């Protein structure tokens, strides 16, 4: 990881020297360096570099330019990765507002910004705000891309998870079931996404007291994971652990 950081640092210096600090290639190289720093666990350095990137973008492009919005989102991601969720929240809000104004409410980048804000609301337990954003995202995804588009399936799963976290299980369970059905239609039974969706549904069953349904779902999912995934795959390991826990309750 440290070797990657050193390599990307050298690339940033070379790009800045040859092309200038604001050239798109330099910006991309800097983003790679920030990712490498985060991968190396050097989160404070990543935050410092992303703060500088945002200042540079604001000076060079203006507060509402797409490059500046991207830099603002990058800083929000860096803050969140470093555990500074409260610092990330206003940046995500600003990025969403700017993206809606610049690109429109249904642009893919706007929808991505909305999901990032919703996920951050979840982190700080603002469930109502998160659910509102996820609901709007699902509506927009389905309208623009169709019910079975991968982005729509993901949006449906995100909303189900938000309902679950908020304790609104009467909404979460059927939405998990719809999400699973969609993934099966699109990907078939052997893809990791429907396997993960089935695991989420099992958790919802367990949360509403349907223990036997949860165990049966986990048993089937584990058998499928062991059939199509490596034995040490994270999903296989997770399902195996959850099944053992469900059986011992």
N, C-alpha and C positions, 0 to 999 in steps of 0.2 A: 504493500500500500504506500509506503514512504517513497519507494522508487517511482511509483506512478505519480505521486505528488511532485517529485523533483522533475520528472519528464514534462509534466504539464506546466510547471512553473517556467521551465526553459522555453516551452512553446509560447507562453504568454509574453515573455520578454522579447522573443524574436518577432512576434506579430506586432507588438507595440512599437518596436524599433523600425520595422519595415513598413507598417501600414497605418500606425497611429492607434491611439487608445479606443477610438470609437468605430473603427472599421468592423463590419459584421464578422469577419473571420477572427478578429481579436476578441470580440464579444463571445463568440462560440468557444474559443480556446479558454477564455476565463471561466465560462460555465463548466467546461470539462475539469478545470482545476478545482473549482468549488465542489463538484461532485466527488473528485478524488479525495479532497480534504475530509468531506463528510464520511466517505468510505473508510478513511483511515482513523475516524473517530476524533479528528481535529476540528471540532465543531465551532469553537470560538474563532479560529482562524477563518473558517468558511463564512461565518457571519460577518466578520470584519471586511473580508474581500467583497461580499455581496453588498454590504452597505456602501462601499466605495463604488461598486458598479452602478448602484442606483443613483448616487450623487452625480456620477459622470453622465449617465443617461439623461437626468433631469437638466443638467447644464447644456448638453449638446443637442438634445431632441425636444425638450419641453416636457411639462408634467404629464401630458395626456397622450404622448406619442406611443405607438405600439411597442417600441423598444423599451420605453420607460415602464409601461405596464408590465412587460415581461420581467424586467429587472425588479419591479416591486413584488411581483408574485414570487420570484426567486428568493428575495429577502424574507418574505413570509414563510416560504418553505424552510429556509435556513433557521429562522427563529423557532419554528415548530419542531424541527429536528433536534434543536438544542434545548428543547423543553420550555422555551419562552413563548408559550401559547398565547398569553395575554398580549404580548407585543405583536404576534402574528395577526391577531384578529382584526385590528383596524386597517392593516395593509391589505388583507383579503377583501375587506369591505370596500376600500378605495379602488382596488383593482377591478372588482366586479362592477362598480358604478362607472368607472372609466371605460371598461370594455363594453358595457351596455350602450353607453353614449357613442362610442367610436365605431363599434362593430355591429351593434344591434343586439336585442335580447335573445335571439335564437342562433347566433353564430356559435360554431363549435368551441371557440376559445372562451366565449362568454359562459357557455354551459359548463366548461371545465372550471372556470373561476367560481361559478356558483357552487359546484360540488366541493371545491376546496374550502370555501367559506362554510358550507354546511357541515363538513367533517370537523372543522375547527370549532364550530358551535357545539358539536357533540362532545368534543374533548373538554369543553368547559361546562358541560351539562346544561346547555341552553337548548333543551330538546324541542321546544315549540318552534323556535327559529330555524333549527336544523330541518325539522319535518316540513315546514313551509317551503324551504328552498328545494328539498328533495322532491316534494310533490310537483312543484313547478317544473323542475328539470325533467321528471318522468313524462309529464304532459307534453313538453316541448320536444323531447326526444321521440316519443311515439308519433307525434304529429309530423315531424320533419323526416324521420328515418324509418318509421314503421314499428309495429309491436315486436317483431322478432330480430331487429337489428342488434348486434352485440352491444352497442352503446345503450340501447333501450333496456336490454336485459340487465345490464349492469346497474342502470338507474333504478330499475324495479327492485333489484336486490339491495341496493343502498337504502331505498325507502323502507323496505321490510326491516332491515337492520336498525334503522332509526326508530321505527315503531317499537321494535323489540326492546331497544335500550330505554325507551321512554315508558315501557310497561304497557303499551297499547297492544296487547296480544290479540285482541279480537280483530285487529287490522293486520297484525304482523303474520299470523299463521296462514291465512288465505293468500297473502301476497308472496310469502315464501313458496307456497304450493304453485302459484302462477309462475314464479321465477323458475322453479325447477322444470315445470312443463315446457316453458319456452326454451330453456337450455337443451332439453332432450330433443325438441323439434329441430333445433338448429345444429347441434353438435353430435347428437346421438349419445348413447350411454357410456362410451369409453373415454370421453373427453374429461379432463380434470375439472372444468367449470361446473358441469352438472353434478359431479361427485361432491364438489365443495358445497354446491347449493343444497344437495340432499343432507349433508352434514348440518348446515344451518337450519334446515327444516326440523331435523331431529332435536336440535337444541330448543327450538320453539315448542315442539311437542312436550319436551321435558319441562319447560317453564310453565306450561298450562296444566301439568299433572298427568299428561298422557304418557306415562312411563313406558308402558309396553310398546306403544307406537314408536317411541323414541328408540328403544332397544332394537326393535325389528328393523327400523330404518338404518341405524348404525351398523347392525350386523350385515345387512345387505350392502351398505356402502363400503364396509371394510373388505368384504369378499371381492367387490368390484375393484377396489384400490389395489388389493394384493394381486389381482388378475392382470391389471393393465399398467400399474406403476411399479417402480423399483421398491423393494421391501423397506428401504430407509428413506423413502420419499417423505417430506414433511407432512403432506396431507394424510398419507397412510399412518404415520406415527400419531398424528393428532386424533384421527378417528379411532385408532386402537385404544388410545388413552381415554377418550371420552366414553367409549363403550364399556371399558372396565369400570369407570367411575359410575356410569348409569346403572350397571348391574349390582354395585355394592351399596347403593343408596338404600 
